[in-house]
Amino acid sequence: MANIKYKVCVLTVTYANRWQFLEQVLNRLLSLAQVTQVVVVNNASVYSVDTKVAGLNNNRVTVLNNTENIGSAGGYKQAIEYAYLQTDADMVWLLDDDNLPDEHALATLLTRWDEIAGANNKKALYCLREDRLPHVKIARGESPERYYLVPDNFMGFSVFNILKNRGYKKNDRFGKDVPYKDKAVMPYVPYGGLLMHRSLIEVIGYPDEQFFVYVDDSEYTYRITQSGATIWLIPACKVIDVDTSQGINYQAKPFHSHLLDLWSFRTYYSVRNRMYFYAKVAGSSAFVFGLNKSLYLFYLWVVSILSGKRGEYSKLVSAVNDGLRGKLGKATPEKF
């Protein structure tokens, strides 16, 4: 019998023309007894989300329509605020519009919720997405410190971690995969797959709209950790991305960089927001950060010359500077 001790409101944000993904997610969610409501924030999709949802013939789905795309930050803020103020749900479960949860993921999450110690506002649970290698490594017992909050790093680069990272890569190549742990601690996580109690929303508030897209989820969920609560990765609960994430199939080539080869508005926001977030949470030495920044930007400058991406390099530097100066918000097209 399904665990219906908790009322769960599922929150998702969609945009463009993504019904082929959203439909799969909604059908799966509406098959789950624990889901009492689904809130879909429509960020100015090019089709009628209302019409498509009406075709599902299920009154558990609410669509919030926006006339412009307010980004993931604005969209999830709108969804979380609606769930908190307009529903009686005990829990909210955040999923991207292409996050297809395993049939048993929610039931398992709710069972684990009761088993894991801690007050409702002192824990959150997160599903495993196996296309994200760091999450898989952490689920198998590796320290999150390899991937998260590396002190004074610049775009993931730290000159003082070169030897350590070589050791990691050697172990990745020759080490054996070990079984997943029962649970693992994460410092912060993406929106997609996060389950939290409404009482935690009272503590951490809503996402920051100034991020627009990218890293807004990191900043928001890091507030969970900063509040003294724990985010638990539950490997037994899996979510599959039915769409391919940007850059996941990028093939590295000599004297090229994905940051330059795949430059777009997405790259701009990712770089800018990452600079802003990491400067706040992982900066300890201005000298070390400056050294890492100078070395990595020099490397990218050389790559930009060899790959014919000088224009992209200039825009990347602009994104870095905007982030470090705290110039957030929705950017103008010339930034891209």
For each residue, the residues with C-beta under 8 A, 3 or more apart:
1:
2: 32 33 34 107
3: 6 34 107 110 111
4: 7 33 34
5: 110 114
6: 3 34 90 91 110 113
7: 4 34 36 37 87 88 89 90 91
8: 34 35 36 89 90 91 92 93 106 110 195
9: 35 36 37 38 39 83 87 89 91 92 93
10: 29 35 37 38 39 92 93 94 95
11: 38 39 41 76 79 80 83 92 93 94 95
12: 22 25 38 39 40 41 79 94 95 96 97 99
13: 40 41 43 72 75 76 79 96 97
14: 18 22 40 41 42 43 45 49 97
15: 18 42 43 44 45 69 75 97
16: 45 46
17: 45 46 47
18: 14 15 21 22 45 97 98 243
19: 22 23 45 47 49 52
20: 23 24
21: 18 24 25 97 98 242 243
22: 12 14 18 19 25 26 40 49 52 97 98
23: 19 20 26 27 52
24: 20 21 27 28 100 242
25: 12 21 22 28 29 95 97 98 99 100 101 242
26: 22 23 29 30 38 40 53 56 61
27: 23 24 30 31 56
28: 24 25 31 32 100 101 103
29: 10 25 26 32 35 38 95 101
30: 26 27 35 38 56 58 60 61
31: 27 28 103
32: 2 28 29 35 106 107
33: 2 4
34: 2 3 4 6 7 8 106 107 110
35: 8 9 10 29 30 32 38 60 93 106
36: 7 8 9 60 87 89
37: 7 9 10 60 61 62 83 87 89
38: 9 10 11 12 26 29 30 35 60 61 62
39: 9 10 11 12 62 64 79 82 83 87
40: 12 13 14 22 26 49 53 61 62 63 64 97
41: 11 12 13 14 64 66 75 76 78 79
42: 14 15 45 49 50 63 64 65 66
43: 13 14 15 66 68 69 70 71 74 75
44: 15 66 67 68 69
45: 14 15 16 17 18 19 42 48 49
46: 16 17
47: 17 19 51 52
48: 45 51 52
49: 14 19 22 40 42 45 52 53 63 65
50: 42 53 54 63 65
51: 47 48 54 55
52: 19 22 23 47 48 49 55 56
53: 26 40 49 50 56 61 63
54: 50 51 57
55: 51 52
56: 26 27 30 52 53 61
57: 54
58: 30 61
59:
60: 30 35 36 37 38
61: 26 30 37 38 40 53 56 58
62: 37 38 39 40 82
63: 40 42 49 50 53
64: 39 40 41 42 78 79 82
65: 42 49 50
66: 41 42 43 44 69 70 74 75 78
67: 44
68: 43 44
69: 15 43 44 66
70: 43 66 73 74 75 78 209 212
71: 43 74 75 209 211 212 213 216 330
72: 13 75 76 191 207 212 213 214 216 217
73: 70 76 77 207 208 209 210 211 212 213 216
74: 43 66 70 71 77 78 207 209 212
75: 13 15 41 43 66 70 71 72 78 79
76: 11 13 41 72 73 79 80 94 191 206 207 216 217 220
77: 73 74 80 81 206 207 208 209
78: 41 64 66 70 74 75 81 82
79: 11 12 13 39 41 64 75 76 82 83 94
80: 11 76 77 83 84 92 94 201 206 207
81: 77 78 84 85 206
82: 39 62 64 78 79 85 86 87
83: 9 11 37 39 79 80 86 87 89 92 198
84: 80 81 87 92 198 201
85: 81 82
86: 82 83
87: 7 9 36 37 39 82 83 84
88: 7
89: 7 8 9 36 37 83 92 198
90: 6 7 8 197 198
91: 6 7 8 9 110 113 195 196 197 198
92: 8 9 10 11 80 83 84 89 195 196 198 201
93: 8 9 10 11 35 106 109 194 195
94: 10 11 12 76 79 80 191 192 193 194 195
95: 10 11 12 25 29 99 101 191 192 193 239
96: 12 13 99 190 191 192 241
97: 12 13 14 15 18 21 22 25 40
98: 18 21 22 25 241 242 243
99: 12 25 95 96 129 192 193 239 240 241 242
100: 24 25 28 239 240 241 242
101: 25 28 29 95 105 106 127 193 237 238 239 240
102: 105 237 238 239 240
103: 28 31
104: 107 108 237
105: 101 102 108 109 127 237 238 239
106: 8 32 34 35 93 101 109 110 195 237
107: 2 3 32 34 104 110 111
108: 104 105 111 112 234 236 237
109: 93 105 106 112 113 125 127 195 234 237
110: 3 5 6 8 34 91 106 107 113 114
111: 3 107 108 114 115
112: 108 109 115 116 125 183 232 234 236 237
113: 6 91 109 110 116 123 125 195
114: 5 110 111
115: 111 112
116: 112 113 123 125 183 232
117:
118: 122 123 229 230
119: 122 123 199
120: 123 197 199 200
121: 197 199 200 202 203 227 229
122: 118 119 228 229 230
123: 113 116 118 119 120 229 230 231 232
124: 194 195 196 197 200 221 224 229 230 231 232
125: 109 112 113 116 194 195 196 231 232 234 237
126: 186 189 193 194 195 231 232 233 234
127: 101 105 109 193 194 195 234 237 238 239
128: 135 136 139 180 193 233 234 235 236 237 238 239
129: 99 132 135 190 192 193 238 239 240 241
130: 135 136 238 240
131: 240 241 245 248
132: 129 135 136
133: 136 137
134: 137 138 144 146 147 148
135: 128 129 130 132 138 139 186 233
136: 128 130 132 133 139 140
137: 133 134 140 142 146 147
138: 134 135 141 142 143 144 147 184 186 233
139: 128 135 136 180 181 184 233 235
140: 136 137 177 178 179 180 181
141: 138 178 181 184
142: 137 138 146
143: 138 146
144: 134 138 147 148 149 184 185 186 187
145: 148 149 150
146: 134 137 142 143 168
147: 134 137 138 144 150
148: 134 144 145 186 187 188
149: 144 145 187 281 282
150: 145 147 153 156 158 161 282
151: 158 282 283 284 285 288
152: 158 282 283 284 285 288 289 292
153: 150 156 157 158 161 278 282 289 292
154: 157 158 289 292 293 295 296 297
155: 259 271 274 296
156: 150 153
157: 153 154 292 295 296
158: 150 151 152 153 154 161 162 288 292
159: 162 291 292 295
160: 288
161: 150 153 158 164 165
162: 158 159 165 166
163: 166 167
164: 161 167 168
165: 161 162 168 169
166: 162 163 169 170
167: 163 164 170 171
168: 146 164 165 171 172
169: 165 166 172 173
170: 166 167 173 174
171: 167 168 174 175
172: 168 169 175
173: 169 170
174: 170 171
175: 171 172
176:
177: 140
178: 140 141
179: 140
180: 128 139 140 235 236
181: 139 140 141 184 235
182: 235
183: 112 116 232 233 234 235
184: 138 139 141 144 181 232 233 235
185: 144 230 231 232 233
186: 126 135 138 144 148 189 231 232 233
187: 144 148 149 222 225 231
188: 148 217 218 219 221 222 224 225 231
189: 126 186 193 194 217 221 231 233
190: 96 129 193 194 217 218 221
191: 72 76 94 95 96 194 217 220 221
192: 94 95 96 99 129 239 241
193: 94 95 99 101 126 127 128 129 189 190 237 239
194: 93 94 124 125 126 127 189 190 191 221 231
195: 8 91 92 93 94 106 109 113 124 125 126 127
196: 91 92 124 125 200 201 224
197: 90 91 120 121 124 200
198: 83 84 89 90 91 92 201 202
199: 119 120 121 202 203
200: 120 121 124 196 197 203 204 224 227 229
201: 80 84 92 196 198 204 205 206
202: 121 198 199
203: 121 199 200 223 227 229
204: 200 201 220 223 224 227
205: 201 223
206: 76 77 80 81 201 220
207: 72 73 74 76 77 80 211 216 217 219 220
208: 73 77 211 216 219 220
209: 70 71 73 74 77 212
210: 73 328 329
211: 71 73 207 208 214 215 216 219 269 273 328
212: 70 71 72 73 74 209 216 269 273 328 329 330 331
213: 71 72 73 216 266 269
214: 72 211 266 269 270 273 274
215: 211 218 219 269 270 273 274 276 277
216: 71 72 73 76 207 208 211 212 213 219 220 273
217: 72 76 188 189 190 191 207 220 221
218: 188 190 215 221 222 277
219: 188 207 208 211 215 216 222 223 273 277
220: 76 191 204 206 207 208 216 217 223
221: 124 188 189 190 191 194 217 218 224 225 231
222: 187 188 218 219 225 226 277 281
223: 203 204 205 219 220 226 227
224: 124 188 196 200 204 221 227 229 230 231
225: 187 188 221 222 229 230 231
226: 222 223
227: 121 200 203 204 223 224
228: 122
229: 118 121 122 123 124 200 203 224 225
230: 118 122 123 124 185 224 225
231: 123 124 125 126 185 186 187 188 189 194 221 224 225
232: 112 116 123 124 125 126 183 184 185 186
233: 126 128 135 138 139 183 184 185 186 189
234: 108 109 112 125 126 127 128 183 237
235: 128 139 180 181 182 183 184 238
236: 108 112 128 180
237: 101 102 104 105 106 108 109 112 125 127 128 193 234
238: 101 102 105 127 128 129 130 235
239: 95 99 100 101 102 105 127 128 129 192 193
240: 99 100 101 102 129 130 131
241: 96 98 99 100 129 131 192 244 245
242: 21 24 25 98 99 100
243: 18 21 98
244: 241 248 249
245: 131 241 248
246: 262 266
247: 250 258 262
248: 131 244 245
249: 244
250: 247 258 261 262
251:
252: 256 258
253: 256
254:
255: 302 303 306 307
256: 252 253 260 261 303 307
257: 260 261 300 303 307 309
258: 247 250 252 261 262
259: 155 262 263 267 271 300 312 316
260: 256 257 263 300 303 304 307 309 312 313 316
261: 250 256 257 258 307 309
262: 246 247 250 258 259 267
263: 259 260 267 268 309 312 315 316 336
264: 267 268 336
265: 268 269 331 333 335 336
266: 213 214 246 269 270
267: 259 262 263 264 270 271 316 319
268: 263 264 265 271 272 315 319 331 335 336
269: 211 212 213 214 215 265 266 272 273 319 331
270: 214 215 266 267 273 274
271: 155 259 267 268 274 275 316 319 320 323
272: 268 269 275 276 319 320 322 323 327 328 331
273: 211 212 214 215 216 219 269 270 276 277 323 328
274: 155 214 215 270 271 277 278 323
275: 271 272 278 279 319 320 322 323 324
276: 215 272 273 279 280 323 324 326 328
277: 215 218 219 222 273 274 280 281
278: 153 274 275 281 282 283
279: 275 276 282 283 289 323 324
280: 276 277 283
281: 149 222 277 278
282: 149 150 151 152 153 278 279
283: 151 152 278 279 280 286 289
284: 151 152 288
285: 151 152 288 289
286: 283 289 290
287: 290 291
288: 151 152 158 160 284 285 291 292
289: 152 153 154 279 283 285 286 292 293
290: 286 287 293 294
291: 159 287 288 294 295
292: 152 153 154 157 158 159 288 289 295 296
293: 154 289 290 296 297 320
294: 290 291 297 298
295: 154 157 159 291 292 298 299
296: 154 155 157 292 293 299 300
297: 154 293 294 300 301 317 320
298: 294 295 301 302
299: 295 296 302 303
300: 257 259 260 296 297 303 304 313 316
301: 297 298 304 305 313
302: 255 298 299 305 306
303: 255 256 257 260 299 300 306 307 309 313
304: 260 300 301 307 308 309 310 312 313
305: 301 302 308 310
306: 255 302 303
307: 255 256 257 260 261 303 304
308: 304 305
309: 257 260 261 263 303 304 312 313
310: 304 305 313 314
311: 314 315
312: 259 260 263 304 309 315 316
313: 260 300 301 303 304 309 310 316 317
314: 310 311 317 318
315: 263 268 311 312 318 319 335 336
316: 259 260 263 267 271 300 312 313 319 320
317: 297 313 314 320 321
318: 314 315 321 322 335
319: 267 268 269 271 272 275 315 316 322 323 335
320: 271 272 275 293 297 316 317 323 324
321: 317 318 324 325
322: 272 275 318 319 325 327 328 331 335
323: 271 272 273 274 275 276 279 319 320 326 327 328
324: 275 276 279 320 321
325: 321 322
326: 276 323
327: 272 322 323
328: 210 211 212 272 273 276 322 323
329: 210 212
330: 71 212
331: 212 265 268 269 272 322 335 336
332: 335
333: 265 336
334:
335: 265 268 315 318 319 322 331 332
336: 263 264 265 268 315 331 333
